[in-house]
């Protein structure tokens, strides 16, 4: 509909259809963006509103959430604002029709900016499906199944059209279930190493091994003893705490690595993420986000309400608000397994030799994921549309 411009200028020049319009402020836009993306590392919604000539506002920015963009535009429409929509909706035209991808290297580094010198913010394992949001030369802006976003170099991901990606989803696949293993070429050579959580396409099998195709087309074989068929693994009964703890113990001694998620180096939230993925669940990547989900466990007076598998969150309080800086997993008997310097086990009991006064003093909250209904922050692999 063609709008008739009104001669009203106030902070933001806006048009109207039936008399003077009400202003839309940047703070209102920011609030909507915050609503859709409470954590900046999970999805993107960055929109600015500004004045241009002849009384028309202009919207600039980026988002990968169509619903968020619609709500912003609906707000302007409801106020009678005459505007130009210059919001980029990801995936954008730079990626063409290859809007999905699969990680091709054993452990792929995800960086804050498209530069190898940029901060490592997370990682993704071989066989992880990702959404391609933007192409910047040798780098791709991607989103992982846990909603995390960042940059990877073009050697680390194999791009797929929706059609080719669906072929992968419908294929027979296996998942590595041990700490680390090798894909070999049958002549004693190694094609690639893999780590727990790696997903590979099956091209055949015999009594002892699977013939596999890596995401970039390389072929090899892997022992059956180190893998499970993905469909069966993902549809297994509900996650059990002892299974998560057993997996977590295989990582004991693994060095701390900011942004790491595997036995090659792992941070605290990456450790929690890896443990739950071993049990068939995708949870949020960062500790602060992980603390937003699950059932609250009351630890006001004692730790007796804690159960193995619960996530323990540590940090401090600022202006009455909890600031989460660390996470670990409760394993019973007052002990927590976590990544701090290395993956290790500490006790919250002052009488134990592995007691950590620091952890005891900064424990803020406990969350229970096991047995809780799935949500945006706790998703079964079997129910995630990028896997099945």
C-alpha positions as CSV (number, residue, x, y, z in Angstrom):
1,X,0.0,0.0,0.0
2,X,1.3,3.5,-0.9
3,X,1.6,5.6,2.2
4,X,1.0,9.4,2.4
5,X,3.9,11.1,4.1
6,X,3.0,13.3,7.1
7,X,5.0,16.4,7.9
8,X,6.2,15.2,11.3
9,X,9.8,14.9,12.2
10,X,10.7,13.7,15.7
11,X,13.9,11.8,16.5
12,X,13.0,9.4,13.6
13,X,11.2,10.7,10.6
14,X,8.3,8.4,9.9
15,X,5.3,8.4,7.6
16,X,1.7,7.5,8.2
17,X,-1.5,6.6,6.6
18,X,-4.1,8.1,8.8
19,X,-2.5,11.1,10.7
20,X,0.7,11.4,12.7
21,X,2.6,8.2,13.4
22,X,4.2,7.1,16.7
23,X,7.9,6.9,16.8
24,X,9.8,3.6,16.9
25,X,13.0,3.9,18.8
26,X,16.2,2.0,18.6
27,X,15.7,0.8,22.1
28,X,12.4,-0.9,21.0
29,X,14.2,-2.6,18.1
30,X,17.0,-3.7,20.5
31,X,14.4,-5.2,22.9
32,X,12.9,-7.2,20.1
33,X,16.3,-8.4,19.0
34,X,17.1,-9.4,22.6
35,X,13.9,-11.3,22.9
36,X,14.7,-13.4,19.8
37,X,18.4,-13.7,20.5
38,X,19.1,-13.5,24.2
39,X,22.6,-14.7,23.7
40,X,24.6,-13.1,20.8
41,X,26.5,-16.3,20.0
42,X,23.2,-18.1,19.3
43,X,21.6,-16.8,16.1
44,X,21.9,-13.2,15.0
45,X,19.5,-10.3,15.1
46,X,21.3,-7.0,14.8
47,X,19.0,-4.2,13.4
48,X,19.4,-0.4,13.4
49,X,16.8,2.2,12.6
50,X,17.8,5.6,11.3
51,X,16.5,8.7,9.5
52,X,16.8,9.4,5.8
53,X,15.5,12.2,3.7
54,X,11.9,13.0,3.0
55,X,10.6,11.6,6.2
56,X,11.3,7.9,5.7
57,X,13.0,5.7,8.2
58,X,15.5,3.0,7.1
59,X,16.2,-0.3,8.7
60,X,19.6,-1.9,8.3
61,X,21.2,-5.0,9.8
62,X,21.1,-8.8,9.6
63,X,19.2,-11.7,11.1
64,X,18.8,-15.4,10.4
65,X,15.4,-15.5,12.0
66,X,12.5,-14.6,9.6
67,X,10.1,-14.4,12.6
68,X,12.3,-11.8,14.2
69,X,12.3,-9.7,11.1
70,X,8.6,-10.0,10.7
71,X,7.9,-8.8,14.3
72,X,10.2,-5.8,13.8
73,X,8.4,-4.8,10.5
74,X,5.0,-5.5,12.1
75,X,5.9,-3.0,14.9
76,X,6.7,-0.3,12.3
77,X,3.5,-1.0,10.4
78,X,1.4,-0.8,13.5
79,X,2.8,2.6,14.2
80,X,2.2,3.9,10.7
81,X,5.9,4.2,10.0
82,X,7.0,4.7,6.5
83,X,10.3,2.8,6.1
84,X,12.8,1.2,3.8
85,X,13.6,-2.4,4.6
86,X,17.3,-3.0,4.2
87,X,17.6,-5.9,6.7
88,X,19.6,-8.8,5.3
89,X,18.0,-12.2,6.0
90,X,20.4,-15.1,6.2
91,X,21.1,-17.3,4.4
92,X,21.7,-14.5,1.9
93,X,22.4,-14.5,-1.8
94,X,26.1,-15.1,-1.4
95,X,25.6,-18.8,-0.6
96,X,23.4,-19.5,-3.7
97,X,21.5,-22.7,-3.4
98,X,24.0,-24.5,-1.2
99,X,22.5,-23.5,2.1
100,X,23.6,-26.5,4.1
101,X,26.9,-28.1,4.8
102,X,28.7,-31.0,6.6
103,X,31.9,-30.6,8.5
104,X,34.8,-32.4,6.8
105,X,37.6,-32.3,9.3
106,X,38.0,-34.2,12.5
107,X,37.5,-31.1,14.7
108,X,36.6,-27.9,12.9
109,X,37.5,-24.5,14.5
110,X,34.7,-22.0,14.6
111,X,36.0,-18.4,15.0
112,X,34.5,-15.1,15.9
113,X,35.6,-13.4,12.7
114,X,36.7,-14.6,9.3
115,X,40.4,-14.8,10.2
116,X,42.7,-17.5,11.4
117,X,44.0,-15.1,14.1
118,X,40.5,-14.5,15.4
119,X,39.2,-15.9,18.7
120,X,38.3,-19.5,18.7
121,X,34.7,-19.5,20.0
122,X,33.6,-23.1,19.4
123,X,34.2,-26.2,17.3
124,X,32.3,-28.8,15.3
125,X,33.0,-32.4,14.7
126,X,33.3,-34.2,11.4
127,X,29.8,-35.1,10.1
128,X,28.1,-32.3,11.9
129,X,25.4,-30.7,9.8
130,X,25.5,-26.9,9.6
131,X,23.5,-24.1,8.0
132,X,25.5,-21.8,5.6
133,X,24.5,-18.2,6.3
134,X,27.0,-16.1,4.4
135,X,30.1,-16.5,2.2
136,X,33.0,-14.1,2.5
137,X,35.6,-15.4,0.1
138,X,37.5,-18.2,1.8
139,X,35.2,-18.2,4.9
140,X,31.7,-19.3,5.6
141,X,29.4,-17.9,8.3
142,X,27.6,-20.9,9.7
143,X,25.2,-22.1,12.3
144,X,25.6,-25.4,14.2
145,X,22.7,-27.7,15.4
146,X,22.9,-26.1,18.9
147,X,22.2,-22.7,17.3
148,X,25.8,-21.4,17.7
149,X,27.1,-19.1,15.0
150,X,30.6,-18.3,13.8
151,X,33.1,-18.4,10.9
152,X,34.9,-21.5,9.5
153,X,37.4,-21.6,6.6
154,X,36.1,-23.2,3.4
155,X,38.3,-26.3,3.7
156,X,36.4,-27.3,6.8
157,X,32.9,-27.7,5.4
158,X,31.4,-29.5,2.4
159,X,28.5,-27.4,0.9
160,X,25.3,-29.1,-0.1
161,X,22.1,-28.1,-1.9
162,X,18.9,-29.1,0.0
163,X,18.5,-32.1,-2.3
164,X,22.0,-33.4,-1.7
165,X,21.8,-32.7,2.0
166,X,18.5,-34.7,2.3
167,X,20.3,-37.6,0.5
168,X,22.8,-37.5,3.3
169,X,20.1,-37.3,6.0
170,X,18.4,-40.4,4.5
171,X,21.5,-42.4,4.1
172,X,22.9,-45.1,6.4
173,X,25.3,-43.5,8.8
174,X,27.4,-44.4,11.8
175,X,28.6,-42.4,14.8
176,X,31.9,-42.9,16.6
177,X,31.3,-43.9,20.2
178,X,34.8,-44.0,21.6
179,X,37.3,-41.3,22.5
180,X,39.2,-41.4,19.3
181,X,39.7,-43.8,16.3
182,X,41.1,-43.9,12.8
183,X,39.5,-44.2,9.3
184,X,42.0,-46.3,7.4
185,X,42.6,-47.0,3.7
186,X,43.0,-50.8,3.9
187,X,46.7,-50.6,3.2
188,X,47.8,-49.6,6.6
189,X,47.4,-45.9,6.0
190,X,45.2,-43.4,7.8
191,X,42.6,-41.4,5.9
192,X,41.6,-39.3,8.9
193,X,41.3,-39.5,12.7
194,X,37.9,-39.2,14.2
195,X,36.6,-38.5,17.7
196,X,33.5,-39.4,19.7
197,X,30.5,-37.9,18.0
198,X,31.9,-38.1,14.5
199,X,29.2,-39.1,11.9
200,X,30.2,-40.9,8.7
201,X,28.1,-42.2,5.8
202,X,28.1,-46.0,5.3
203,X,29.1,-47.5,2.0
204,X,29.2,-51.1,3.0
205,X,30.2,-53.4,5.8
206,X,31.6,-56.8,6.7
207,X,31.9,-58.7,10.0
208,X,34.5,-56.4,11.5
209,X,34.3,-53.0,9.8
210,X,32.2,-50.4,8.0
211,X,33.2,-49.0,4.6
212,X,32.6,-45.3,5.0
213,X,32.5,-42.1,2.9
214,X,33.7,-38.9,4.6
215,X,31.7,-35.7,4.0
216,X,34.3,-34.5,1.4
217,X,34.2,-37.7,-0.6
218,X,37.2,-39.5,0.9
219,X,36.7,-43.2,1.5
220,X,38.0,-45.7,4.0
221,X,37.0,-48.2,6.7
222,X,36.5,-48.1,10.4
223,X,36.2,-50.9,13.0
224,X,32.7,-51.8,14.1
225,X,33.9,-51.9,17.6
226,X,34.3,-48.1,17.8
227,X,31.0,-47.1,16.2
228,X,27.3,-47.5,16.3
229,X,24.6,-47.2,13.6
230,X,23.3,-43.7,13.9
231,X,19.6,-44.4,13.7
232,X,19.8,-47.1,16.4
233,X,22.0,-45.0,18.6
234,X,19.7,-41.9,18.3
235,X,16.6,-43.9,19.1
236,X,17.9,-45.6,22.1
237,X,16.1,-45.4,25.5
238,X,16.3,-42.2,27.6
239,X,19.7,-41.0,28.6
240,X,21.0,-42.4,31.8
241,X,23.3,-40.5,34.2
242,X,25.8,-43.4,34.5
243,X,26.3,-43.4,30.7
244,X,27.1,-39.6,30.7
245,X,29.5,-40.0,33.6
246,X,31.2,-43.0,32.0
247,X,31.8,-40.9,28.9
248,X,32.9,-37.9,30.9
249,X,35.5,-40.1,32.7
250,X,37.1,-41.0,29.3
251,X,38.1,-37.4,29.0
252,X,39.8,-37.1,32.3
253,X,43.2,-35.3,31.9
254,X,42.1,-33.7,28.6
255,X,43.6,-30.2,28.5
256,X,41.4,-27.2,28.8
257,X,40.9,-25.3,25.5
258,X,38.8,-22.2,25.3
259,X,36.2,-23.1,22.6
260,X,37.1,-26.8,22.6
261,X,34.5,-29.6,22.5
262,X,36.6,-32.8,22.1
263,X,39.4,-35.0,23.5
264,X,41.8,-32.7,21.6
265,X,41.0,-29.9,24.0
266,X,37.8,-28.9,25.8
267,X,36.4,-26.1,27.9
268,X,33.8,-26.4,30.7
269,X,30.6,-25.9,28.7
270,X,32.1,-27.9,25.8
271,X,32.6,-30.8,28.3
272,X,29.0,-30.6,29.4
273,X,27.9,-30.4,25.7
274,X,30.0,-33.4,24.7
275,X,28.8,-35.5,27.6
276,X,25.1,-34.9,26.8
277,X,25.7,-35.4,23.1
278,X,27.2,-38.9,23.9
279,X,23.8,-39.6,25.4
280,X,21.9,-38.5,22.3
281,X,21.1,-34.9,23.3
282,X,22.0,-31.5,21.8
283,X,22.3,-28.8,24.5
284,X,23.3,-25.2,24.3
285,X,27.0,-24.5,23.8
286,X,27.8,-21.8,26.5
287,X,27.4,-22.2,30.2
288,X,25.3,-19.1,30.5
289,X,22.9,-20.5,28.0
290,X,22.9,-24.0,29.5
291,X,21.8,-22.5,32.8
292,X,18.6,-21.2,31.1
293,X,17.1,-24.7,30.6
294,X,16.2,-27.8,32.6
295,X,14.6,-28.1,36.0
296,X,15.9,-26.0,38.9
297,X,17.2,-28.0,41.8
298,X,17.0,-26.3,45.2
299,X,20.4,-26.3,46.8
300,X,19.7,-23.5,49.2
301,X,20.3,-25.6,52.4
302,X,22.2,-28.6,51.2
303,X,23.4,-30.6,48.2
304,X,21.3,-33.7,49.0
305,X,18.8,-32.8,46.2
306,X,21.5,-33.2,43.6
307,X,21.4,-36.2,41.4
308,X,24.2,-37.6,39.1
309,X,24.0,-36.0,35.7
310,X,22.8,-32.7,37.0
311,X,24.7,-29.6,35.7
312,X,26.2,-27.4,38.3
313,X,26.7,-23.7,37.5
314,X,29.3,-21.5,39.1
315,X,30.0,-17.8,39.0
316,X,29.1,-14.6,41.0
317,X,26.2,-12.3,41.5
318,X,26.1,-8.8,40.0
319,X,23.4,-6.3,40.9
320,X,21.2,-9.2,42.1
321,X,21.7,-11.2,38.9
322,X,23.6,-14.5,38.5
323,X,26.6,-14.3,36.2
324,X,27.5,-17.9,35.1
325,X,31.2,-18.4,34.4
326,X,31.7,-22.2,34.8
327,X,29.8,-25.4,34.6
328,X,30.4,-29.0,35.7
329,X,28.5,-32.3,35.9
330,X,27.5,-33.8,39.3
331,X,28.6,-37.5,39.6
332,X,27.4,-38.2,43.1
333,X,29.0,-38.3,46.6
334,X,29.5,-34.6,46.5
335,X,31.8,-34.7,43.5
336,X,31.7,-32.8,40.2
337,X,33.6,-33.6,37.0
338,X,34.5,-30.5,35.0
339,X,37.1,-28.9,32.7
340,X,39.3,-26.4,34.5
341,X,43.0,-26.5,33.5
342,X,42.1,-30.1,32.5
343,X,39.2,-32.4,32.9
344,X,39.2,-33.5,36.5
345,X,37.0,-34.4,39.5
346,X,36.7,-32.2,42.5
347,X,34.6,-32.5,45.7
348,X,32.3,-30.0,47.3
349,X,32.9,-31.8,50.7
350,X,35.5,-30.0,52.8
351,X,36.5,-33.4,54.3
352,X,37.6,-34.9,51.0
353,X,41.2,-34.7,49.7
354,X,40.0,-33.4,46.3
355,X,37.9,-30.7,47.9
356,X,37.7,-27.4,46.0
357,X,36.9,-24.4,48.2
358,X,36.7,-22.2,45.2
359,X,34.0,-24.3,43.5
360,X,32.2,-24.6,46.9
361,X,32.1,-20.9,47.4
362,X,31.0,-19.9,43.9
363,X,28.3,-22.6,43.2
364,X,25.2,-20.6,42.1
365,X,22.7,-23.1,40.7
366,X,21.9,-26.7,39.7
367,X,19.9,-27.8,36.7
368,X,18.4,-31.2,35.9
369,X,18.2,-32.1,32.2
370,X,17.6,-35.9,32.6
371,X,13.9,-36.7,32.5
372,X,12.9,-33.2,31.5
373,X,10.9,-32.6,28.3
374,X,12.8,-31.5,25.2
375,X,12.9,-27.7,24.5
376,X,14.9,-25.3,22.4
377,X,17.9,-25.9,24.7
378,X,17.6,-29.6,25.1
379,X,16.9,-31.5,21.9
380,X,17.2,-35.2,21.1
381,X,19.4,-35.9,18.1
382,X,16.6,-38.1,16.8
383,X,14.3,-35.1,16.8
384,X,16.6,-32.6,15.2
385,X,15.6,-32.0,11.6
386,X,19.2,-31.5,10.5
387,X,20.0,-35.1,11.4
388,X,16.8,-37.0,10.5
